[in-house]
Amino acid sequence: MKYNRFINLLLAVLRIGLGIFFLFTGLQKVAGMNEMVDFLTRSRILPAFFSFPLACIGLAMELVVAVCLLTRRSYRGATVWGVVMCSVFLLLYFQGWMRGLELSCNCLGSTHQITDYPFDTGMRLLLLGAMLLLFWDSRRPAPTFMKLRKYEFEDC
């Protein structure tokens, strides 16, 4: 029983920590929206006119996931979107690494030129692993603290 409480506490700390992290980086990206648009343009995956709408969608996803993780509202949906978001970011960095692009980003809490692709890709892989762990947590039934009663209305 104590083991389950400890695991639940660790998962709650991870959920709140990732929520704060996504909120912090999302607000940082609001202030530096042009850098995110430039990152998507330099990635050269889609035409340049898609960069601004994609940046807005990514930013909105990040902020919604952060708020949902912090409030535990729509927790399962937030973890699904978080896994999708982390997977897309991981693929963006990995393809930039494979193509030899010089990218800079304002993510993971700081604006920096990417010089160590294996480290940055590994950090995003850890972030994806944490989101997958939270997705697993969202699939477990929530503990109930009240005794549920079953009412039958057949006699009415």
The 8 nearest C-alpha neighbors of each residue, nearest first, counted from 0:
[[1, 3, 2, 4, 5, 6, 7, 142],
 [2, 0, 4, 3, 5, 6, 7, 8],
 [1, 3, 5, 0, 4, 6, 7, 8],
 [4, 2, 6, 0, 5, 1, 7, 8],
 [5, 3, 7, 1, 2, 6, 8, 0],
 [4, 6, 8, 2, 3, 7, 1, 9],
 [5, 7, 3, 9, 8, 4, 10, 2],
 [8, 6, 4, 10, 5, 9, 3, 11],
 [7, 9, 5, 11, 6, 10, 4, 12],
 [10, 8, 12, 6, 11, 7, 13, 5],
 [9, 11, 13, 7, 12, 8, 14, 6],
 [12, 10, 14, 8, 13, 9, 7, 15],
 [11, 13, 9, 15, 10, 14, 16, 8],
 [14, 12, 10, 16, 11, 15, 17, 9],
 [15, 13, 11, 17, 16, 12, 68, 10],
 [16, 14, 18, 12, 69, 17, 13, 11],
 [17, 15, 13, 19, 18, 14, 12, 20],
 [18, 16, 20, 14, 19, 15, 13, 21],
 [17, 19, 65, 15, 68, 69, 21, 16],
 [20, 18, 22, 16, 17, 21, 23, 15],
 [19, 21, 17, 23, 18, 22, 16, 24],
 [22, 20, 65, 24, 18, 23, 19, 25],
 [21, 23, 19, 25, 65, 20, 24, 62],
 [24, 22, 20, 26, 21, 25, 19, 27],
 [23, 25, 27, 21, 26, 108, 22, 28],
 [26, 24, 28, 22, 27, 23, 62, 21],
 [27, 25, 29, 23, 28, 24, 22, 30],
 [26, 28, 24, 30, 25, 29, 23, 31],
 [29, 27, 31, 25, 30, 26, 32, 24],
 [30, 28, 26, 32, 27, 31, 25, 58],
 [29, 31, 28, 27, 32, 26, 33, 25],
 [32, 30, 28, 29, 33, 34, 27, 35],
 [31, 33, 29, 35, 28, 34, 30, 36],
 [34, 32, 36, 35, 31, 37, 51, 38],
 [35, 33, 37, 36, 32, 31, 38, 104],
 [34, 36, 38, 32, 37, 33, 54, 39],
 [35, 37, 33, 39, 50, 34, 38, 51],
 [38, 36, 40, 34, 35, 39, 41, 33],
 [39, 37, 35, 41, 36, 40, 34, 42],
 [38, 40, 42, 36, 37, 50, 41, 35],
 [39, 41, 37, 47, 42, 38, 43, 50],
 [42, 40, 38, 43, 39, 37, 102, 100],
 [43, 41, 39, 40, 44, 38, 95, 100],
 [44, 42, 41, 40, 45, 46, 39, 47],
 [43, 45, 42, 46, 39, 40, 41, 91],
 [44, 46, 43, 47, 49, 50, 40, 42],
 [45, 47, 48, 49, 43, 44, 50, 40],
 [48, 46, 40, 49, 50, 45, 43, 39],
 [47, 49, 50, 46, 51, 52, 45, 40],
 [50, 48, 47, 52, 51, 46, 53, 45],
 [51, 49, 53, 36, 47, 39, 48, 52],
 [50, 52, 54, 53, 36, 49, 55, 48],
 [53, 51, 55, 54, 49, 50, 56, 48],
 [54, 52, 56, 50, 55, 51, 57, 49],
 [53, 55, 51, 57, 52, 56, 36, 50],
 [56, 54, 52, 58, 53, 57, 59, 51],
 [55, 57, 53, 59, 58, 54, 60, 52],
 [58, 56, 60, 54, 59, 55, 53, 61],
 [57, 59, 61, 55, 60, 56, 54, 25],
 [58, 60, 56, 62, 61, 57, 55, 63],
 [61, 59, 57, 63, 58, 62, 64, 56],
 [60, 62, 58, 64, 59, 63, 25, 21],
 [61, 63, 65, 59, 64, 60, 25, 22],
 [64, 62, 60, 66, 65, 61, 59, 67],
 [63, 65, 77, 67, 61, 62, 66, 60],
 [66, 64, 18, 62, 21, 22, 68, 63],
 [65, 67, 69, 63, 68, 64, 70, 62],
 [66, 68, 72, 64, 70, 71, 69, 65],
 [69, 67, 71, 18, 65, 66, 70, 14],
 [68, 70, 66, 18, 15, 67, 71, 65],
 [69, 71, 67, 72, 68, 66, 74, 65],
 [72, 70, 68, 74, 67, 69, 73, 66],
 [71, 73, 67, 74, 70, 68, 69, 66],
 [74, 72, 76, 75, 77, 67, 71, 68],
 [73, 75, 77, 71, 72, 76, 67, 78],
 [74, 76, 137, 78, 77, 73, 79, 134],
 [77, 75, 79, 73, 78, 74, 80, 81],
 [78, 76, 64, 74, 80, 79, 75, 81],
 [77, 79, 81, 134, 75, 76, 80, 82],
 [78, 80, 76, 82, 81, 77, 83, 75],
 [81, 79, 83, 77, 82, 78, 84, 76],
 [80, 82, 78, 84, 79, 83, 77, 85],
 [81, 83, 79, 85, 80, 84, 130, 86],
 [84, 82, 80, 86, 81, 85, 87, 79],
 [83, 85, 81, 87, 86, 82, 80, 88],
 [84, 86, 88, 82, 127, 87, 83, 81],
 [87, 85, 89, 83, 84, 88, 82, 90],
 [86, 88, 90, 84, 89, 85, 91, 83],
 [89, 87, 91, 85, 90, 86, 84, 92],
 [90, 88, 86, 92, 87, 91, 123, 85],
 [89, 91, 93, 87, 88, 92, 94, 86],
 [92, 90, 88, 94, 89, 93, 87, 95],
 [93, 91, 95, 89, 90, 94, 96, 120],
 [92, 94, 90, 96, 95, 91, 89, 97],
 [93, 95, 97, 96, 91, 92, 90, 98],
 [96, 94, 92, 100, 98, 93, 97, 99],
 [95, 97, 93, 99, 94, 98, 116, 92],
 [98, 96, 94, 95, 99, 93, 100, 92],
 [99, 97, 95, 96, 100, 94, 93, 101],
 [100, 98, 96, 97, 95, 101, 94, 102],
 [101, 99, 95, 98, 102, 96, 42, 97],
 [102, 100, 99, 113, 103, 95, 112, 114],
 [103, 101, 113, 100, 112, 38, 104, 41],
 [104, 102, 112, 113, 111, 38, 101, 105],
 [103, 105, 110, 106, 111, 38, 35, 112],
 [106, 104, 110, 109, 111, 28, 34, 35],
 [105, 107, 108, 104, 109, 24, 110, 28],
 [108, 106, 109, 24, 105, 20, 110, 122],
 [107, 109, 106, 24, 105, 110, 23, 27],
 [110, 108, 105, 106, 107, 111, 104, 24],
 [111, 109, 105, 104, 106, 108, 112, 103],
 [110, 112, 103, 104, 113, 109, 105, 106],
 [113, 111, 103, 114, 102, 104, 110, 101],
 [112, 114, 103, 102, 115, 111, 116, 101],
 [113, 115, 116, 112, 101, 102, 103, 119],
 [114, 116, 118, 117, 113, 119, 120, 112],
 [115, 117, 119, 118, 120, 96, 114, 113],
 [116, 118, 120, 119, 115, 121, 96, 122],
 [117, 119, 121, 116, 120, 115, 122, 123],
 [120, 118, 122, 116, 121, 117, 123, 115],
 [119, 121, 117, 123, 122, 118, 116, 124],
 [122, 120, 124, 118, 123, 119, 117, 125],
 [123, 121, 119, 125, 124, 120, 118, 126],
 [122, 124, 126, 120, 125, 121, 89, 127],
 [123, 125, 121, 127, 122, 126, 120, 128],
 [126, 124, 128, 122, 127, 123, 129, 121],
 [125, 127, 123, 129, 124, 128, 122, 130],
 [126, 128, 124, 130, 85, 125, 129, 123],
 [129, 127, 125, 131, 126, 130, 124, 132],
 [130, 128, 132, 126, 131, 127, 125, 133],
 [129, 131, 133, 127, 132, 128, 82, 134],
 [132, 130, 134, 128, 133, 129, 127, 135],
 [131, 133, 129, 135, 130, 134, 128, 136],
 [132, 134, 136, 130, 135, 131, 137, 129],
 [135, 133, 131, 137, 78, 136, 132, 130],
 [134, 136, 132, 138, 133, 137, 131, 139],
 [137, 135, 133, 134, 138, 139, 132, 10],
 [136, 138, 134, 75, 135, 139, 133, 74],
 [137, 139, 135, 136, 140, 134, 75, 133],
 [140, 138, 136, 137, 141, 135, 142, 134],
 [141, 139, 142, 138, 137, 136, 143, 135],
 [140, 142, 139, 143, 137, 138, 136, 144],
 [143, 141, 140, 144, 139, 145, 7, 4],
 [144, 142, 145, 141, 146, 147, 140, 139],
 [143, 145, 142, 146, 147, 141, 140, 148],
 [146, 144, 143, 147, 148, 142, 141, 149],
 [145, 147, 148, 144, 143, 149, 142, 150],
 [146, 148, 145, 149, 143, 144, 150, 142],
 [149, 147, 150, 146, 145, 151, 143, 144],
 [148, 150, 151, 147, 146, 152, 153, 145],
 [151, 149, 148, 152, 153, 147, 154, 155],
 [150, 152, 153, 149, 154, 155, 148, 147],
 [153, 151, 154, 155, 150, 149, 148, 147],
 [152, 154, 155, 151, 150, 149, 148, 147],
 [153, 155, 152, 151, 150, 149, 148, 147],
 [154, 153, 152, 151, 150, 149, 148, 147]]
